[in-house]
Amino acid sequence: MKTSKVDKKTYYRGVAMVPYDLLKEVAFAMIGVLGFVLLLSAVLSSPDVPSVTLQSWSKADPVDFLTTASGELSGSTVVASYGPPYNSGSGSVQSWGPLNLQQWAGVHIPINAPDDFVLEPLTQTTAGDAALASALTTYEGASSSQQQKWLANYTTGLGTATVGADGTVNVPSGDNGPVSLLMDRMLTLARSGGLDALLLTSNHFYQTDFSRPLLFLDDGGYIADLATQQKLDGDDWGVMNETGRYPGQAWLWLYTMWYQIPPFNSDTGFLGISAANTDLAVVGVMLLLTALLLLVPFIPGLRDIPRWIPVHKLIWRRHYAEMRRQAAAEAAKAP
């Protein structure tokens, strides 16, 4: 059977089409977006500051570093009593009635602040340092009450400590036991960059778990001061670049937005969730919004929004105008 050849015009006769040049549209879109991005980057650029490390912290504010390190050793910091997923504490456990997701998840990133942040790193640097080894033995052999007494005296002395020209911290003498030597070695270890490396060490092949360095930093006041300087605290909301890590914190904007608006930023909290449990409220709202997005095709009313707000007709207005013109022409021809 021989088939007749049909030209393109005949084949597509009766099919409504709109002239469209994809390459031209893509080129215009790219040029427009590029110009918009360049304009925003010039007017609303975010600072690109260097990464904060334990080394930079110990050099910039050694007193705050030692205050935090002694707090980690005494177990009095936020992380030390945080709760799941780091330990069995209850200091930062959030719940909503019977909903206790944090406890259900359990401890899966175990952190023992005195050991992980202070004692273990110092123990790994005792080679060739008999004084440090002796101080560690004395400290670990003392009773808990004696350890806390030494740490309390040392912390009190830090309140009037001075920083020398070489960066050393001079703490007034007192009944500090071996704590003064331990903290002196901690400062030396941090300033050399060794503490950053030791806290990254794990049993995995790739040493990319920054949990412990970040938790140590978060217990100190230095990182909070930097956030305030960059207007990134709760009162002045913003976004910064995370150097070397695309896309950085930008994707968190939708989460952080909720903390800036009522009722999430009020003392009363949200739907019976106290202000102390705001994180749980924000996570709950985001899970609900994500579920709604996934279920849009199945939810009556929500799936009809495009018909109620016909944005597509504005985009395809030339096509619909042509359809109306053809309909009017056919109506005029009708007897």
HURA-V96542 format. One record per pair of residues at least 6 apart in sequence whose C-alpha atoms are under 6 Angstrom apart, sorted by the first residue. I is the first residue (numbers start at 0). J is the second residue. D is the distance in Angstrom with one decimal. If there is no record, write none. Layout:
I&J&D / I&J&D
This chain:
45&239&5.6 / 47&240&5.8 / 53&195&6.0 / 54&189&5.1 / 54&190&4.8 / 54&192&5.1 / 57&64&5.5 / 57&190&5.8 / 67&219&5.4 / 70&76&5.6 / 71&112&5.3 / 71&113&5.3 / 72&113&4.1 / 79&112&5.2 / 80&88&4.6 / 80&90&5.3 / 81&88&5.4 / 81&89&5.9 / 81&90&4.8 / 81&91&4.9 / 82&88&3.9 / 82&89&4.7 / 82&92&5.9 / 83&101&6.0 / 83&105&5.4 / 83&106&4.8 / 84&105&5.7 / 84&106&4.1 / 84&107&5.4 / 84&108&5.6 / 85&106&5.4 / 85&108&5.0 / 85&109&4.6 / 85&110&5.0 / 86&106&5.7 / 86&109&5.7 / 86&110&6.0 / 93&276&5.1 / 125&131&6.0 / 125&132&5.5 / 134&177&5.1 / 149&175&4.4 / 149&176&5.8 / 152&175&5.8 / 153&175&5.4 / 156&170&5.6 / 156&171&5.5 / 157&170&5.8 / 160&169&5.5 / 160&170&4.7 / 161&168&5.8 / 161&169&5.2 / 162&168&4.6 / 188&194&5.6 / 198&211&6.0 / 198&212&6.0 / 226&232&5.9 / 231&237&5.5 / 240&247&5.8 / 241&247&4.6 / 258&264&5.5 / 262&268&5.9 / 262&269&5.6 / 263&269&5.8 / 266&274&5.4 / 267&273&5.9 / 267&274&6.0 / 268&274&4.3 / 295&302&5.5 / 296&302&5.4
